Amino acid sequence: MRTALEAMVATVEAYPLCSVIVPAQFRPGLSNAELDRIEASHGVVLGDALRSFYAATNGFAMFWKAVEREPGQIERYVEAAPTPRSTYIDWDIPHGIKIAPLETMLTEKPWGQFFL
């Protein structure tokens, strides 16, 4: 799992239209004993994918923004895309990923009630 996350980070960092504004932040992963304790204390059973993620990193964050390194670069990218231009991409705002630590996800509402 950590290798897959690091590959995603490398892809974003190397992408010509991206400027990283908050570098990747990996937290130390949880041990199997810690994951078992959290499951027992919160009355949940984590699936294999969640256990794998939280064993690799107990939370993750990274943010980036689209940038044009030369005039018209974003428009050329959009025109060359194999699918019609997406209406949900706002090129003017930062984008990112933030995944809270497991205890936060389970104890701070609304996270715990919606995602597990």
QUILIN-V421319 format. One record per residue. N is the residue number from 1. OMEGA is omega in degrees with one decimal (none if undefined). NEAR is the number of other C-alpha atoms within 10 Angstrom. Layout:
{{N:OMEGA:NEAR} {N:OMEGA:NEAR}}
This chain:
{{1:-179.1:13} {2:179.3:15} {3:178.7:9} {4:177.7:9} {5:179.0:16} {6:176.8:13} {7:177.4:12} {8:178.7:12} {9:-179.5:16} {10:178.8:12} {11:179.5:12} {12:-178.4:17} {13:-177.4:16} {14:-174.7:12} {15:-172.9:12} {16:-179.7:14} {17:-177.1:18} {18:169.8:19} {19:-178.7:19} {20:179.9:20} {21:170.0:13} {22:-178.5:13} {23:179.8:13} {24:179.1:20} {25:176.1:13} {26:173.4:16} {27:177.1:15} {28:179.9:14} {29:178.6:19} {30:176.1:21} {31:176.0:14} {32:179.0:13} {33:178.0:9} {34:177.7:12} {35:177.8:20} {36:179.4:15} {37:-179.8:12} {38:177.3:18} {39:-177.9:15} {40:-176.1:11} {41:-179.4:9} {42:178.2:12} {43:179.5:9} {44:172.0:12} {45:179.5:14} {46:175.0:15} {47:-178.9:9} {48:-177.8:8} {49:178.7:10} {50:177.7:13} {51:179.8:20} {52:179.5:16} {53:-175.1:18} {54:171.8:23} {55:179.6:19} {56:-179.2:20} {57:179.9:21} {58:-178.4:19} {59:-175.4:22} {60:174.8:19} {61:173.8:15} {62:179.2:18} {63:-178.9:18} {64:179.1:20} {65:175.7:18} {66:177.7:18} {67:173.0:16} {68:178.0:14} {69:173.5:12} {70:-176.3:8} {71:176.1:9} {72:-175.4:9} {73:-179.8:13} {74:-179.0:17} {75:176.6:12} {76:177.7:10} {77:-179.2:12} {78:-179.5:13} {79:-178.1:11} {80:-177.9:11} {81:-178.0:11} {82:178.8:8} {83:178.3:8} {84:-178.6:9} {85:178.0:13} {86:178.4:9} {87:-177.6:6} {88:178.1:6} {89:174.9:9} {90:-174.6:11} {91:-175.0:12} {92:-178.3:9} {93:175.2:9} {94:176.3:15} {95:179.2:16} {96:179.1:13} {97:172.5:11} {98:178.2:12} {99:-175.3:13} {100:172.2:15} {101:-174.0:17} {102:179.9:19} {103:177.7:15} {104:-180.0:13} {105:-175.9:18} {106:-174.5:20} {107:-177.6:12} {108:-179.2:10} {109:14.1:10} {110:-172.6:10} {111:-174.8:13} {112:-177.1:15} {113:-177.2:11} {114:-168.1:9} {115:178.2:8} {116:none:11}}
